[in-house]
Amino acid sequence: MKYLMMTLIFTVGMNGGLQFFSAEAPLVLAMQNTKSLNFGGDASPGTPVVNFQSLKRKNMNDSSSREKTGMGGQQAPAPQSIHEFKVPALEGGEINFSDFKGQKILVVNTASECGYTPQYKLLEELYLAKKDHLVIVGFPANDFGHQEPGTNEDIAAFCQKNYGVTFPMAAKVSVKGEGQHEIFRWLLAQDNPDFTGEIQWNFEKFLLDENGQLIHRFRSAATPADEVFFSAIEGR
């Protein structure tokens, strides 16, 4: 069996000492039928090479795989509703969506330096007027135009100072690309009567019913002042 080693490795030499090989040149070693490493005394020519970087990478991949599967290696079931999610809150603590069972939920990806940022005012007014049966959850994200560059602390201060936001705000996330938060992967996979596909800009909105199921999507320009938006929240 032959192994091509492109990283820094070491073997146990014939005199029992360590031999190092440069990562700059490929190393091809023939490994014979050796079952274990010999770390003491003279090592035979068939002593296997230990590539610790490869072992570390394998362990990381195995760990990642285990996180996505349940007991016995079974694939973890997909969430059936948004009520199964928990996310870090903007000012510490946690937002547990199971706390919102029996209420409609409006999820909004927000930004502090966007042309749609004044929608914070309308969203806060809506939340105060309908909080008995509607909760709004904002998710700050810097994915579009780099319009949310600040820290969680910066964002919290901005929302409070400029719009007096009291509805729940999650810690800063990504809503697209490789780092896309799992709650948005789930939302984008749900059927709805409006449209499907990726989020295109800040302040897109996802409306979920009392059972945590997606019932409507709205693009950035839609606001609580729009009749179609208000009617959807009222269930008309």
N, C-alpha and C positions, 0 to 999 in steps of 0.2 A: 504494500500500500504506500502511496506517495502523498505527501502533504506540501502544499505551496504556502510558505510563511511570509507574509508581507509586513509583519509587525515585529517589534522587538521581542525576542524570545530567549530562553536559556535552556541549556541541557546540563546534565551531570556528566562531567568529563571522565576520562579514563582514570584519572587520579583522584576522583571523588570531589574535585572542585567544580565551580560553576563556570560555564563557558557562555559568553554573550555573543549574539549575532546582531548585526546592524539591520535596522528596518529599511535601509535604503536599497538593499539588494535582495532579490528573492532567494529563498533557501529551499532546496528540494532535498528532503531526507527520506531514505528508505527505512521503513519501520518493519521489523520482523515480528514474529509471533511472540510479543512481550505482553504479559498480563498486568504488570505492576511497575511502578517507578522504583528505582534503587537510589535512595538518597544517602547511603552509607557505603564506605569501601569502594572498591573498583566497580565501575559500571560497565556493562557489556556494550558492544557496539549497537545492539538493538534497543538501548534505553530510549523510551519514547520522549518526545519533545512536548513541553507544556507551554501552550500559547494562552497566557492568562487573559489577554484582551478578548480572545474568542470565547473563553469560558465565561467572562463577565457579560459579554454581549448575549450569549445563550441564556444565562440566568435571567437577564433583564427581559428577554423575549418570553421566556417561560412564565415570569411573574406577570407580565402584561397579559399574556394569554389566560392565566388563571383568574385575573380580575374580571375578564369578560365572560367567564364561564361559571357555572354553579358547581355544586357537589358532583363528584363523579365525572368531571370534565364536560358536563352538559352545558350547552349554550344558555346563558342567562336569558329569561324571557323578556321580551320588549315591554316597556311600560304600557299599561292599558289606558291610563289617563294622566293628566298633568298632576294629579294629586299624589302621584308616586315620587315626585321630585322634591328635593331640598337643595337650596343654594345659599352660599354665603351672602349676608346682607351688607349693604354699603358701609354702614357704621359699626360693623361687628355683629356677632350673633348669626342667626340663620333664619331664612325664610322657608317655612315648611308649607308646601302647597296643600297638604291635606287639611290644614287649618281653614281652608277656604271652601270646603265642601258645602254645597247648598247655596253658593253665591256664583254669579258670573265672574269671570276673570278676564281682564284686558292686559295683555302682555305687550310692551312697547320697547323697541330698541332706541335708546336716546343718545343725545350728544349735546354738549354745552356750547359749541361754536357753529351751529348749523342754522341755515335760514329757517328751519322748522322749529328751532328751539323755543320760540314763544308759545308753542303748543303746550308747554309745561303748564302755563296759566289755565288753559282750557281743560287740560286733564285734571288739574287740581280742583277746579270748580266742579267738574263732573263727579269726581271722587267724593267730594263733600256732599253733593246733592244726592248721590245714589249709594253711599257707602253701606247702607243696610243690606243691599243685595248685589253690590258690585265692588270688586277690589281691583285696583290698578297696580301692576308691578312693572317698574321701569328697569331696564337693563342697559346701563351705559356701555358704549362700545366705540372703539376708535377705528372701525373698519372702513369708514367712508370719508374720504377727504381729510383724514387725520384730524377730525373735528371734536375728538374727546381725548386730548393729550394728557390731561391731568391725572393725579392720583385719586384714590377713593376719597381721601380727605378733601382734596380740591373740589371734587364733584359735589360732595355733600354740602360744602360751604356755599358753592355757587347756587345750588338748587334752593337752599334755605334763604339765602340773601336776596335772590332775584325773584323767586316765585313762591316762596313759602311752602314748598312741597312737603306734604305729610303722608302721601301714599307710600307703600313699601318700595324701596329701591335696592336692587341687588348690587353686589360688588361688580366691578368692571369685568366684562367678558369679551369674547369674540363671537360674532354671530355668523361668520362665514369662514371658508377656507379650512386648512388642516386643524387649526385650533378652535374650530367652532364648538361652542358649548353644547353638551348633550341635550339640553332642553330645547334648543333650536333645531338640532338634528331631528328630534322627535316631532316638533311642531311642523317642520317642512315636509315630513313624511305623511302627514294626516290629510285625508280628503276634506274638501270643503266646497261650497257652491260657487265660490268667487274666482279663484285662480290658484295655480300652484307655481313652484319654482323658487329660486333663491331670493333672499332679501336683496333689494336693489339700492336702498338708501336708508338714512336715519329716519326714525319715527314711523316705521311700518308697525302695523297693529294686528294682533291676533286675539280674537274674541272667543272665549270658551264658555260652555254652558255650566249649569250647576253640578253636572256630573263629571266635569273636567275634560269634556270633549270639544275639539275645535269646531266652531260653527260658522265663523266668518273671518276673512282676512281683508285688510285695508292697506292701500299704499300710503305713502308719506303725506300726501296732500289732504287726505280725509281727516276731518276734525270732528269733535263732539258737537260742533255747531251745525254739521250737515244732517239733514233729515234722515238720510239712509243710515247714517251711523247711529243716530239717536234711536231710530226705530229698531235697529238690530239689538241694541242694548235692552230696549223695552220688550223685545220679543214680538214685535208687531210684523 
